[in-house]
Amino acid sequence: METTEVVLGGRHRGEIELFSDGNKAGKMDISISGNRLTVYHTEVNTAYEGRGFAKLLLDKLVSYAREKGLMIVPLCPYVHAQFKRHPQAYTDVWAK
């Protein structure tokens, strides 16, 4: 079973973490400033590659931004590529 959670530390920096059967399978490095959520990096452990886990992290990122009224600054190449590939799906949260 896969679960995701947003973990923010000091200075509004943190991660979106993905767990599979209790093991950390991947993460996104993020920060929040004002109404902007910047995503820097997406990483899925090699043992979990090819299972759509990066997309699960992206889905959590977007749902969290919508929930909190944040605009996403996609500095992460993966997130930026997905936003460019499917702009209609992310128009409401993409800070261009």
Jmol script that loads the backbone (N, CA, C; Angstrom):
load data "model"
ATOM      1  N   MET A   1       0.832  -1.180   0.000  1.00  0.00           N
ATOM      2  CA  MET A   1       0.000   0.000   0.000  1.00  0.00           C
ATOM      3  C   MET A   1       0.878   1.245   0.000  1.00  0.00           C
ATOM      4  N   GLU A   2       0.594   2.180  -0.904  1.00  0.00           N
ATOM      5  CA  GLU A   2       1.371   3.403  -1.005  1.00  0.00           C
ATOM      6  C   GLU A   2       0.653   4.548  -0.289  1.00  0.00           C
ATOM      7  N   THR A   3       1.419   5.356   0.430  1.00  0.00           N
ATOM      8  CA  THR A   3       0.884   6.540   1.091  1.00  0.00           C
ATOM      9  C   THR A   3       1.839   7.702   0.843  1.00  0.00           C
ATOM     10  N   THR A   4       1.283   8.900   0.838  1.00  0.00           N
ATOM     11  CA  THR A   4       2.094  10.105   0.683  1.00  0.00           C
ATOM     12  C   THR A   4       1.758  11.060   1.811  1.00  0.00           C
ATOM     13  N   GLU A   5       2.741  11.858   2.201  1.00  0.00           N
ATOM     14  CA  GLU A   5       2.485  12.883   3.201  1.00  0.00           C
ATOM     15  C   GLU A   5       3.423  14.056   2.987  1.00  0.00           C
ATOM     16  N   VAL A   6       2.942  15.246   3.359  1.00  0.00           N
ATOM     17  CA  VAL A   6       3.739  16.457   3.280  1.00  0.00           C
ATOM     18  C   VAL A   6       4.369  16.674   4.643  1.00  0.00           C
ATOM     19  N   VAL A   7       5.691  16.833   4.664  1.00  0.00           N
ATOM     20  CA  VAL A   7       6.430  17.032   5.908  1.00  0.00           C
ATOM     21  C   VAL A   7       7.201  18.341   5.776  1.00  0.00           C
ATOM     22  N   LEU A   8       6.767  19.361   6.532  1.00  0.00           N
ATOM     23  CA  LEU A   8       7.433  20.662   6.492  1.00  0.00           C
ATOM     24  C   LEU A   8       8.194  20.885   7.779  1.00  0.00           C
ATOM     25  N   GLY A   9       9.389  21.404   7.646  1.00  0.00           N
ATOM     26  CA  GLY A   9      10.201  21.715   8.814  1.00  0.00           C
ATOM     27  C   GLY A   9      10.307  23.213   8.981  1.00  0.00           C
ATOM     28  N   GLY A  10      11.386  23.651   9.588  1.00  0.00           N
ATOM     29  CA  GLY A  10      11.633  25.068   9.775  1.00  0.00           C
ATOM     30  C   GLY A  10      11.780  25.790   8.456  1.00  0.00           C
ATOM     31  N   ARG A  11      11.426  27.053   8.464  1.00  0.00           N
ATOM     32  CA  ARG A  11      11.529  27.910   7.280  1.00  0.00           C
ATOM     33  C   ARG A  11      10.683  27.410   6.121  1.00  0.00           C
ATOM     34  N   HIS A  12       9.668  26.649   6.410  1.00  0.00           N
ATOM     35  CA  HIS A  12       8.728  26.151   5.404  1.00  0.00           C
ATOM     36  C   HIS A  12       9.406  25.360   4.291  1.00  0.00           C
ATOM     37  N   ARG A  13      10.454  24.635   4.633  1.00  0.00           N
ATOM     38  CA  ARG A  13      11.114  23.734   3.688  1.00  0.00           C
ATOM     39  C   ARG A  13      10.789  22.307   4.116  1.00  0.00           C
ATOM     40  N   GLY A  14      10.716  21.411   3.166  1.00  0.00           N
ATOM     41  CA  GLY A  14      10.433  20.038   3.535  1.00  0.00           C
ATOM     42  C   GLY A  14      10.348  19.119   2.339  1.00  0.00           C
ATOM     43  N   GLU A  15       9.530  18.096   2.501  1.00  0.00           N
ATOM     44  CA  GLU A  15       9.410  17.058   1.479  1.00  0.00           C
ATOM     45  C   GLU A  15       7.969  16.584   1.381  1.00  0.00           C
ATOM     46  N   ILE A  16       7.673  16.063   0.228  1.00  0.00           N
ATOM     47  CA  ILE A  16       6.509  15.209   0.076  1.00  0.00           C
ATOM     48  C   ILE A  16       7.107  13.813   0.029  1.00  0.00           C
ATOM     49  N   GLU A  17       6.715  12.987   0.964  1.00  0.00           N
ATOM     50  CA  GLU A  17       7.304  11.655   1.087  1.00  0.00           C
ATOM     51  C   GLU A  17       6.317  10.593   0.630  1.00  0.00           C
ATOM     52  N   LEU A  18       6.834   9.584  -0.034  1.00  0.00           N
ATOM     53  CA  LEU A  18       6.043   8.458  -0.519  1.00  0.00           C
ATOM     54  C   LEU A  18       6.548   7.191   0.149  1.00  0.00           C
ATOM     55  N   PHE A  19       5.629   6.464   0.756  1.00  0.00           N
ATOM     56  CA  PHE A  19       5.956   5.205   1.413  1.00  0.00           C
ATOM     57  C   PHE A  19       5.233   4.061   0.728  1.00  0.00           C
ATOM     58  N   SER A  20       5.924   2.958   0.568  1.00  0.00           N
ATOM     59  CA  SER A  20       5.336   1.739   0.020  1.00  0.00           C
ATOM     60  C   SER A  20       5.565   0.629   1.031  1.00  0.00           C
ATOM     61  N   ASP A  21       4.483   0.093   1.565  1.00  0.00           N
ATOM     62  CA  ASP A  21       4.557  -0.961   2.587  1.00  0.00           C
ATOM     63  C   ASP A  21       5.492  -0.572   3.740  1.00  0.00           C
ATOM     64  N   GLY A  22       5.409   0.692   4.153  1.00  0.00           N
ATOM     65  CA  GLY A  22       6.184   1.174   5.287  1.00  0.00           C
ATOM     66  C   GLY A  22       7.596   1.627   4.976  1.00  0.00           C
ATOM     67  N   ASN A  23       8.054   1.438   3.745  1.00  0.00           N
ATOM     68  CA  ASN A  23       9.407   1.843   3.348  1.00  0.00           C
ATOM     69  C   ASN A  23       9.348   3.128   2.538  1.00  0.00           C
ATOM     70  N   LYS A  24      10.264   4.059   2.812  1.00  0.00           N
ATOM     71  CA  LYS A  24      10.306   5.298   2.040  1.00  0.00           C
ATOM     72  C   LYS A  24      10.764   4.975   0.625  1.00  0.00           C
ATOM     73  N   ALA A  25       9.884   5.223  -0.340  1.00  0.00           N
ATOM     74  CA  ALA A  25      10.145   4.862  -1.724  1.00  0.00           C
ATOM     75  C   ALA A  25      10.530   6.060  -2.580  1.00  0.00           C
ATOM     76  N   GLY A  26      10.192   7.262  -2.138  1.00  0.00           N
ATOM     77  CA  GLY A  26      10.510   8.439  -2.932  1.00  0.00           C
ATOM     78  C   GLY A  26      10.167   9.712  -2.194  1.00  0.00           C
ATOM     79  N   LYS A  27      10.558  10.846  -2.819  1.00  0.00           N
ATOM     80  CA  LYS A  27      10.300  12.141  -2.197  1.00  0.00           C
ATOM     81  C   LYS A  27      10.396  13.258  -3.214  1.00  0.00           C
ATOM     82  N   MET A  28       9.811  14.386  -2.859  1.00  0.00           N
ATOM     83  CA  MET A  28       9.979  15.644  -3.582  1.00  0.00           C
ATOM     84  C   MET A  28      10.484  16.664  -2.584  1.00  0.00           C
ATOM     85  N   ASP A  29      11.511  17.417  -2.949  1.00  0.00           N
ATOM     86  CA  ASP A  29      12.014  18.495  -2.107  1.00  0.00           C
ATOM     87  C   ASP A  29      11.233  19.760  -2.441  1.00  0.00           C
ATOM     88  N   ILE A  30      10.662  20.396  -1.415  1.00  0.00           N
ATOM     89  CA  ILE A  30       9.802  21.553  -1.629  1.00  0.00           C
ATOM     90  C   ILE A  30      10.110  22.659  -0.617  1.00  0.00           C
ATOM     91  N   SER A  31       9.622  23.861  -0.942  1.00  0.00           N
ATOM     92  CA  SER A  31       9.601  24.961   0.021  1.00  0.00           C
ATOM     93  C   SER A  31       8.365  25.799  -0.273  1.00  0.00           C
ATOM     94  N   ILE A  32       7.915  26.516   0.747  1.00  0.00           N
ATOM     95  CA  ILE A  32       6.746  27.376   0.600  1.00  0.00           C
ATOM     96  C   ILE A  32       7.118  28.770   1.072  1.00  0.00           C
ATOM     97  N   SER A  33       6.802  29.750   0.246  1.00  0.00           N
ATOM     98  CA  SER A  33       7.015  31.148   0.589  1.00  0.00           C
ATOM     99  C   SER A  33       5.809  31.931   0.085  1.00  0.00           C
ATOM    100  N   GLY A  34       5.092  32.530   1.026  1.00  0.00           N
ATOM    101  CA  GLY A  34       3.865  33.227   0.640  1.00  0.00           C
ATOM    102  C   GLY A  34       2.883  32.237   0.057  1.00  0.00           C
ATOM    103  N   ASN A  35       2.398  32.532  -1.153  1.00  0.00           N
ATOM    104  CA  ASN A  35       1.465  31.607  -1.798  1.00  0.00           C
ATOM    105  C   ASN A  35       2.140  30.766  -2.877  1.00  0.00           C
ATOM    106  N   ARG A  36       3.467  30.643  -2.803  1.00  0.00           N
ATOM    107  CA  ARG A  36       4.209  29.858  -3.798  1.00  0.00           C
ATOM    108  C   ARG A  36       4.842  28.627  -3.174  1.00  0.00           C
ATOM    109  N   LEU A  37       4.602  27.505  -3.817  1.00  0.00           N
ATOM    110  CA  LEU A  37       5.212  26.234  -3.426  1.00  0.00           C
ATOM    111  C   LEU A  37       6.229  25.902  -4.512  1.00  0.00           C
ATOM    112  N   THR A  38       7.495  25.903  -4.163  1.00  0.00           N
ATOM    113  CA  THR A  38       8.548  25.583  -5.128  1.00  0.00           C
ATOM    114  C   THR A  38       8.944  24.126  -4.950  1.00  0.00           C
ATOM    115  N   VAL A  39       8.978  23.405  -6.064  1.00  0.00           N
ATOM    116  CA  VAL A  39       9.425  22.009  -6.035  1.00  0.00           C
ATOM    117  C   VAL A  39      10.760  21.948  -6.768  1.00  0.00           C
ATOM    118  N   TYR A  40      11.777  21.410  -6.075  1.00  0.00           N
ATOM    119  CA  TYR A  40      13.144  21.420  -6.578  1.00  0.00           C
ATOM    120  C   TYR A  40      13.572  20.098  -7.209  1.00  0.00           C
ATOM    121  N   HIS A  41      13.100  19.004  -6.644  1.00  0.00           N
ATOM    122  CA  HIS A  41      13.651  17.706  -7.037  1.00  0.00           C
ATOM    123  C   HIS A  41      12.638  16.602  -6.731  1.00  0.00           C
ATOM    124  N   THR A  42      12.541  15.657  -7.634  1.00  0.00           N
ATOM    125  CA  THR A  42      11.738  14.451  -7.419  1.00  0.00           C
ATOM    126  C   THR A  42      12.675  13.266  -7.493  1.00  0.00           C
ATOM    127  N   GLU A  43      12.523  12.355  -6.544  1.00  0.00           N
ATOM    128  CA  GLU A  43      13.403  11.190  -6.496  1.00  0.00           C
ATOM    129  C   GLU A  43      12.600   9.955  -6.097  1.00  0.00           C
ATOM    130  N   VAL A  44      12.773   8.886  -6.868  1.00  0.00           N
ATOM    131  CA  VAL A  44      12.178   7.589  -6.533  1.00  0.00           C
ATOM    132  C   VAL A  44      13.330   6.598  -6.413  1.00  0.00           C
ATOM    133  N   ASN A  45      13.375   5.886  -5.304  1.00  0.00           N
ATOM    134  CA  ASN A  45      14.432   4.893  -5.100  1.00  0.00           C
ATOM    135  C   ASN A  45      14.411   3.872  -6.229  1.00  0.00           C
ATOM    136  N   THR A  46      15.587   3.442  -6.651  1.00  0.00           N
ATOM    137  CA  THR A  46      15.699   2.555  -7.815  1.00  0.00           C
ATOM    138  C   THR A  46      14.888   1.268  -7.669  1.00  0.00           C
ATOM    139  N   ALA A  47      14.734   0.768  -6.472  1.00  0.00           N
ATOM    140  CA  ALA A  47      13.958  -0.459  -6.259  1.00  0.00           C
ATOM    141  C   ALA A  47      12.482  -0.280  -6.607  1.00  0.00           C
ATOM    142  N   TYR A  48      12.028   0.971  -6.698  1.00  0.00           N
ATOM    143  CA  TYR A  48      10.611   1.254  -6.942  1.00  0.00           C
ATOM    144  C   TYR A  48      10.359   1.898  -8.299  1.00  0.00           C
ATOM    145  N   GLU A  49      11.374   1.999  -9.128  1.00  0.00           N
ATOM    146  CA  GLU A  49      11.218   2.628 -10.436  1.00  0.00           C
ATOM    147  C   GLU A  49      10.259   1.831 -11.315  1.00  0.00           C
ATOM    148  N   GLY A  50       9.586   2.549 -12.209  1.00  0.00           N
ATOM    149  CA  GLY A  50       8.696   1.912 -13.166  1.00  0.00           C
ATOM    150  C   GLY A  50       7.333   1.546 -12.611  1.00  0.00           C
ATOM    151  N   ARG A  51       6.999   2.042 -11.426  1.00  0.00           N
ATOM    152  CA  ARG A  51       5.719   1.707 -10.806  1.00  0.00           C
ATOM    153  C   ARG A  51       4.786   2.914 -10.694  1.00  0.00           C
ATOM    154  N   GLY A  52       5.161   4.021 -11.359  1.00  0.00           N
ATOM    155  CA  GLY A  52       4.307   5.209 -11.356  1.00  0.00           C
ATOM    156  C   GLY A  52       4.393   6.021 -10.082  1.00  0.00           C
ATOM    157  N   PHE A  53       5.459   5.835  -9.308  1.00  0.00           N
ATOM    158  CA  PHE A  53       5.563   6.525  -8.026  1.00  0.00           C
ATOM    159  C   PHE A  53       5.826   8.017  -8.182  1.00  0.00           C
ATOM    160  N   ALA A  54       6.554   8.434  -9.214  1.00  0.00           N
ATOM    161  CA  ALA A  54       6.768   9.863  -9.442  1.00  0.00           C
ATOM    162  C   ALA A  54       5.425  10.555  -9.679  1.00  0.00           C
ATOM    163  N   LYS A  55       4.539   9.890 -10.388  1.00  0.00           N
ATOM    164  CA  LYS A  55       3.196  10.450 -10.647  1.00  0.00           C
ATOM    165  C   LYS A  55       2.400  10.536  -9.353  1.00  0.00           C
ATOM    166  N   LEU A  56       2.540   9.570  -8.458  1.00  0.00           N
ATOM    167  CA  LEU A  56       1.857   9.644  -7.158  1.00  0.00           C
ATOM    168  C   LEU A  56       2.346  10.857  -6.365  1.00  0.00           C
ATOM    169  N   LEU A  57       3.650  11.116  -6.415  1.00  0.00           N
ATOM    170  CA  LEU A  57       4.200  12.290  -5.748  1.00  0.00           C
ATOM    171  C   LEU A  57       3.665  13.572  -6.384  1.00  0.00           C
ATOM    172  N   LEU A  58       3.618  13.612  -7.705  1.00  0.00           N
ATOM    173  CA  LEU A  58       3.081  14.773  -8.411  1.00  0.00           C
ATOM    174  C   LEU A  58       1.623  15.010  -8.037  1.00  0.00           C
ATOM    175  N   ASP A  59       0.838  13.953  -7.976  1.00  0.00           N
ATOM    176  CA  ASP A  59      -0.573  14.085  -7.612  1.00  0.00           C
ATOM    177  C   ASP A  59      -0.726  14.671  -6.209  1.00  0.00           C
ATOM    178  N   LYS A  60       0.111  14.241  -5.275  1.00  0.00           N
ATOM    179  CA  LYS A  60       0.054  14.770  -3.913  1.00  0.00           C
ATOM    180  C   LYS A  60       0.469  16.237  -3.896  1.00  0.00           C
ATOM    181  N   LEU A  61       1.515  16.578  -4.638  1.00  0.00           N
ATOM    182  CA  LEU A  61       1.972  17.961  -4.745  1.00  0.00           C
ATOM    183  C   LEU A  61       0.839  18.864  -5.213  1.00  0.00           C
ATOM    184  N   VAL A  62       0.188  18.476  -6.277  1.00  0.00           N
ATOM    185  CA  VAL A  62      -0.880  19.284  -6.867  1.00  0.00           C
ATOM    186  C   VAL A  62      -2.088  19.355  -5.941  1.00  0.00           C
ATOM    187  N   SER A  63      -2.483  18.254  -5.351  1.00  0.00           N
ATOM    188  CA  SER A  63      -3.648  18.290  -4.454  1.00  0.00           C
ATOM    189  C   SER A  63      -3.358  19.148  -3.223  1.00  0.00           C
ATOM    190  N   TYR A  64      -2.132  19.074  -2.700  1.00  0.00           N
ATOM    191  CA  TYR A  64      -1.753  19.902  -1.556  1.00  0.00           C
ATOM    192  C   TYR A  64      -1.799  21.385  -1.937  1.00  0.00           C
ATOM    193  N   ALA A  65      -1.264  21.728  -3.104  1.00  0.00           N
ATOM    194  CA  ALA A  65      -1.274  23.123  -3.560  1.00  0.00           C
ATOM    195  C   ALA A  65      -2.713  23.620  -3.721  1.00  0.00           C
ATOM    196  N   ARG A  66      -3.569  22.818  -4.297  1.00  0.00           N
ATOM    197  CA  ARG A  66      -4.979  23.219  -4.462  1.00  0.00           C
ATOM    198  C   ARG A  66      -5.662  23.399  -3.116  1.00  0.00           C
ATOM    199  N   GLU A  67      -5.416  22.485  -2.206  1.00  0.00           N
ATOM    200  CA  GLU A  67      -5.988  22.523  -0.861  1.00  0.00           C
ATOM    201  C   GLU A  67      -5.613  23.803  -0.122  1.00  0.00           C
ATOM    202  N   LYS A  68      -4.349  24.215  -0.268  1.00  0.00           N
ATOM    203  CA  LYS A  68      -3.806  25.348   0.481  1.00  0.00           C
ATOM    204  C   LYS A  68      -3.832  26.663  -0.302  1.00  0.00           C
ATOM    205  N   GLY A  69      -4.324  26.634  -1.552  1.00  0.00           N
ATOM    206  CA  GLY A  69      -4.363  27.849  -2.370  1.00  0.00           C
ATOM    207  C   GLY A  69      -2.982  28.332  -2.791  1.00  0.00           C
ATOM    208  N   LEU A  70      -2.081  27.396  -3.106  1.00  0.00           N
ATOM    209  CA  LEU A  70      -0.708  27.717  -3.481  1.00  0.00           C
ATOM    210  C   LEU A  70      -0.493  27.572  -4.987  1.00  0.00           C
ATOM    211  N   MET A  71       0.449  28.339  -5.500  1.00  0.00           N
ATOM    212  CA  MET A  71       0.861  28.223  -6.891  1.00  0.00           C
ATOM    213  C   MET A  71       2.216  27.512  -6.912  1.00  0.00           C
ATOM    214  N   ILE A  72       2.375  26.567  -7.835  1.00  0.00           N
ATOM    215  CA  ILE A  72       3.587  25.743  -7.902  1.00  0.00           C
ATOM    216  C   ILE A  72       4.605  26.351  -8.858  1.00  0.00           C
ATOM    217  N   VAL A  73       5.824  26.492  -8.367  1.00  0.00           N
ATOM    218  CA  VAL A  73       6.968  26.898  -9.190  1.00  0.00           C
ATOM    219  C   VAL A  73       7.751  25.613  -9.475  1.00  0.00           C
ATOM    220  N   PRO A  74       7.648  25.091 -10.712  1.00  0.00           N
ATOM    221  CA  PRO A  74       8.234  23.777 -11.013  1.00  0.00           C
ATOM    222  C   PRO A  74       9.702  23.852 -11.450  1.00  0.00           C
ATOM    223  N   LEU A  75      10.618  23.998 -10.488  1.00  0.00           N
ATOM    224  CA  LEU A  75      12.042  23.993 -10.826  1.00  0.00           C
ATOM    225  C   LEU A  75      12.542  22.566 -11.089  1.00  0.00           C
ATOM    226  N   CYS A  76      11.850  21.589 -10.576  1.00  0.00           N
ATOM    227  CA  CYS A  76      12.181  20.182 -10.809  1.00  0.00           C
ATOM    228  C   CYS A  76      11.919  19.841 -12.279  1.00  0.00           C
ATOM    229  N   PRO A  77      12.891  19.260 -12.981  1.00  0.00           N
ATOM    230  CA  PRO A  77      12.695  18.923 -14.393  1.00  0.00           C
ATOM    231  C   PRO A  77      11.502  17.993 -14.640  1.00  0.00           C
ATOM    232  N   TYR A  78      11.286  17.022 -13.762  1.00  0.00           N
ATOM    233  CA  TYR A  78      10.161  16.103 -13.948  1.00  0.00           C
ATOM    234  C   TYR A  78       8.825  16.852 -13.861  1.00  0.00           C
ATOM    235  N   VAL A  79       8.663  17.651 -12.833  1.00  0.00           N
ATOM    236  CA  VAL A  79       7.402  18.377 -12.654  1.00  0.00           C
ATOM    237  C   VAL A  79       7.199  19.368 -13.792  1.00  0.00           C
ATOM    238  N   HIS A  80       8.254  20.081 -14.160  1.00  0.00           N
ATOM    239  CA  HIS A  80       8.139  21.041 -15.257  1.00  0.00           C
ATOM    240  C   HIS A  80       7.731  20.344 -16.556  1.00  0.00           C
ATOM    241  N   ALA A  81       8.320  19.195 -16.828  1.00  0.00           N
ATOM    242  CA  ALA A  81       7.971  18.435 -18.038  1.00  0.00           C
ATOM    243  C   ALA A  81       6.511  17.994 -18.013  1.00  0.00           C
ATOM    244  N   GLN A  82       6.025  17.553 -16.872  1.00  0.00           N
ATOM    245  CA  GLN A  82       4.625  17.129 -16.773  1.00  0.00           C
ATOM    246  C   GLN A  82       3.684  18.318 -16.956  1.00  0.00           C
ATOM    247  N   PHE A  83       4.043  19.464 -16.389  1.00  0.00           N
ATOM    248  CA  PHE A  83       3.219  20.665 -16.551  1.00  0.00           C
ATOM    249  C   PHE A  83       3.176  21.083 -18.018  1.00  0.00           C
ATOM    250  N   LYS A  84       4.311  21.034 -18.708  1.00  0.00           N
ATOM    251  CA  LYS A  84       4.348  21.395 -20.127  1.00  0.00           C
ATOM    252  C   LYS A  84       3.591  20.383 -20.978  1.00  0.00           C
ATOM    253  N   ARG A  85       3.663  19.114 -20.614  1.00  0.00           N
ATOM    254  CA  ARG A  85       3.014  18.049 -21.371  1.00  0.00           C
ATOM    255  C   ARG A  85       1.496  18.084 -21.203  1.00  0.00           C
ATOM    256  N   HIS A  86       1.019  18.486 -20.020  1.00  0.00           N
ATOM    257  CA  HIS A  86      -0.415  18.482 -19.718  1.00  0.00           C
ATOM    258  C   HIS A  86      -0.837  19.821 -19.105  1.00  0.00           C
ATOM    259  N   PRO A  87      -0.650  20.927 -19.824  1.00  0.00           N
ATOM    260  CA  PRO A  87      -0.897  22.246 -19.224  1.00  0.00           C
ATOM    261  C   PRO A  87      -2.326  22.447 -18.735  1.00  0.00           C
ATOM    262  N   GLN A  88      -3.295  21.872 -19.422  1.00  0.00           N
ATOM    263  CA  GLN A  88      -4.692  22.042 -19.023  1.00  0.00           C
ATOM    264  C   GLN A  88      -4.984  21.435 -17.654  1.00  0.00           C
ATOM    265  N   ALA A  89      -4.239  20.443 -17.261  1.00  0.00           N
ATOM    266  CA  ALA A  89      -4.456  19.781 -15.970  1.00  0.00           C
ATOM    267  C   ALA A  89      -3.889  20.583 -14.799  1.00  0.00           C
ATOM    268  N   TYR A  90      -2.983  21.527 -15.096  1.00  0.00           N
ATOM    269  CA  TYR A  90      -2.284  22.226 -14.023  1.00  0.00           C
ATOM    270  C   TYR A  90      -2.409  23.750 -14.094  1.00  0.00           C
ATOM    271  N   THR A  91      -3.230  24.260 -14.988  1.00  0.00           N
ATOM    272  CA  THR A  91      -3.364  25.698 -15.175  1.00  0.00           C
ATOM    273  C   THR A  91      -3.657  26.438 -13.882  1.00  0.00           C
ATOM    274  N   ASP A  92      -4.484  25.862 -13.039  1.00  0.00           N
ATOM    275  CA  ASP A  92      -4.899  26.548 -11.802  1.00  0.00           C
ATOM    276  C   ASP A  92      -3.821  26.604 -10.735  1.00  0.00           C
ATOM    277  N   VAL A  93      -2.753  25.813 -10.856  1.00  0.00           N
ATOM    278  CA  VAL A  93      -1.705  25.797  -9.830  1.00  0.00           C
ATOM    279  C   VAL A  93      -0.306  26.117 -10.386  1.00  0.00           C
ATOM    280  N   TRP A  94      -0.176  26.332 -11.676  1.00  0.00           N
ATOM    281  CA  TRP A  94       1.137  26.551 -12.298  1.00  0.00           C
ATOM    282  C   TRP A  94       1.493  28.025 -12.263  1.00  0.00           C
ATOM    283  N   ALA A  95       2.534  28.381 -11.529  1.00  0.00           N
ATOM    284  CA  ALA A  95       3.049  29.749 -11.494  1.00  0.00           C
ATOM    285  C   ALA A  95       4.043  29.896 -12.624  1.00  0.00           C
ATOM    286  N   LYS A  96       3.597  30.407 -13.741  1.00  0.00           N
ATOM    287  CA  LYS A  96       4.456  30.530 -14.926  1.00  0.00           C
ATOM    288  C   LYS A  96       5.343  31.748 -14.832  1.00  0.00           C
TER     289      LYS A  96
END
end "model"
wireframe off; spacefill off
backbone 0.3
color backbone group
